[in-house]
Amino acid sequence: MMQLFNNTFKGVIFDLDGTLVSSSLDFTALKLAIACPLDRDILTFIDSLPVAQARSAIDIIEQAELIDANSATRLNGTLALLDFLLLQQIPMAIVTRNSHLAAKIKIDRNELPIELVYTRDDGPAKPDPTCLNRIAELWQIEPDKIAYVGDHFYDVEAANRAGMRSVLLNFDSPRDHQHQADFVFRDLQQLLHAIPSISLCA
């Protein structure tokens, strides 16, 4: 069922891949390349490896990320939504599991007007809520007045753990994931169309 925003949001944080820009990363292939079990989180697995093996695995991941970064394109509705939020003077940020370099390439190539960016190089990766909490503290905004927008269950979990409102952009997600999100939209374009019913204030 379509859910409409009916709360006041003073800040919006976005995921990057699959939310603002496209991504062609094949995580199944990456897991196989570094001998990560398919049912394990790839970054958690790498953290469990001995230093030398972890470094080798990270090199493989980062190489794939850079290739992906140089082919990423803006998704439908991205600039329209970001421009609207800029006009409303709503602070925006990005929290991504990408490396800093890959995220910078994607943001610069696609001219995304967001300067505050946290990557896995800046703190624990999602679904850990640490980076989301840091942004709320930086903005001095109560977490429940911030929306976190993403396309993966990790985004929903991170938002919920941070006390923020979770916005899931994916009707193809498992139904239980949709139920755990506060709001569900097909994509940013549909979210943008719902904005007349959204209460946003700076």
N, C-alpha and C positions, 0 to 999 in steps of 0.2 A: 504494500500500500504506500502511495506517495505520502511522504511526511513533509510538512512545511515548517520553516523556521518560525517560531513564535516567541523567541527570546531576544534579549538585547545582547549583541556581541560588540566588544570594544577592540578586538584584535583577532586576526586570522593567521594561522600557521598552516603551511602546505607541505605535504610530501612532494617529491620531485618526479621520479619515474612513474609513469602510468597515471599521473595526476596532472602535472603541468606540461610534461614533455613525454614523447614516446620513448620506449626502450625495447631493444631486441635481445637483451641478455637472456641466454638459455641457462637457467640455474641447474637444470638436470645435467646438462653437459659439463658445467663447471664443477658440480659435485663429483661427477665421475672422474674428472681430470685430477682432482686432489684427493680422491678416495674418501670423500665424505659420504656417509650413509644418506640415502635419499630422504629419510624421514627426520634428519637433523637440520637445524638451522646452520647455514654455512659459516657465518661469522662466529657463532658459538663453538663450532667444531674447530675452526682455525685457532681460536683462543686456547683450546685444550691441547694443541700440538706442542712438541718441543720447539725451541726457538728456531732452529735451522729449518725444520719442516714448515713451520708457520710462515717464515719469510718466503720460502719457495711457493707456498700456496697463495700468499698475498700477491706475489709477483704475477702469478697466473690470473688472479682475479682483477688486479689493476690493469693488466694488458687488455683484458676483455672489456673492462669499463671504459678505457680510453677509446677503443674502437667504437663502442656503443655511443659514447659522448659525441663523437664527431659525426654521427648520423642521426642524432636525436632531433626531432622537430616538435614544434608547439602543438598541443592537442586542441581540439575544438573548444572554443570559448575561453581559452586561457587569457589572451590579452584583453578581451572585452571585460572579463571579470576583474582582472587585476587593475585595469584602468578605472573601473567603477570604484573599487576600494580606495585607490589613490585619490580620486575626486572627493570621496567621503572622508578622507584623512584617517582611514583605518590602518593602524600599523600592521605590517605583514612580515612574515619570516618563512624560512624553509628549514625543515628538519629532514634529513635524508640519510640513508644507510650507505650512500655513495662515498667514495674518497673525496677529499677536498678538491683535488685537481679535476676529477671527472665532473663534479658538481659545477665547478667554475666554468668549465668548457660549455656545459649544457646551458647554464644561465646566460653566459656571454653570447653564445651562438644564437640563442633564441630571444635575446634582448628582453629578458624578464626583469621588470622594474622592482626587484627585491634585493636589498643589500644585506640583510641579516640572515646568515646561513650557518647552520650547524650540520656538520657531517660526522661520520664515524671517527674522524680524526680529532674531533672536538669533545667527545664524550661517549659514554656507552651507547651502543646502537639500539634503536627501537627493537622490541617493544619496551625497553627500559625508558621511563619517562623523564630521565634526568635533564636532557636538553630542552624538553618542553617546559619543565619547571624553571630552568634558568631564564628562558625567554619571558615567562610570566613575571619573574622577579625583576628582570631588566625593565620591562614595560611598566611595572608596578600596577598590574591589572590582576584582579582575582581570577583564578583559573576557570571558574564557571562562566566567566564573561569572554572566554576565548574559544574559538572553534578550531579544531584541527581537522584538516581535509586530506583524505588519502584514499587509496584504492585497494588496500590490503588489510587483512585482519590485524597485522602488527600495528597499523596506524590506529585502528579502533581501540586495541588494547592499550597502546601508549596513551592515547587521549583519556581513556577511562581511568587509567592508573594515575594520570596527572590531575584528575578532577576537571578536565575540560570536556566540552561537548564534541562528540565524534561525528564526523560526516563521512560516510562511505560512498565512493563513486564507483559503483559496480553492481549492476543488477544480476550479474552472473555468479556473485559470491554465494557460498552456501547459506541457506536460510538462517542457520543459527548465528552466522556472522552478521547478517543483516539485522537480526533481532537485537544484537548487542550494540549496534550503532544507534545514536540518537536520531540521525537523519540519513536517508539513503536517496541518492540521485544517480541517474544513468551516467552523466558526465557533467563537466563544468557548464556547458551550455544550458542544460536543464536546471542546474543550480542557479545560474544567472537569471533564468526566466522566473524563478521562484522568489527573486529578491524583492519584488513589490510587497511580498508578505513577510519579509524579513525586517526585523528592527535592528538597525546598526547605528551605533552612536560613538563618536570619538570622545 
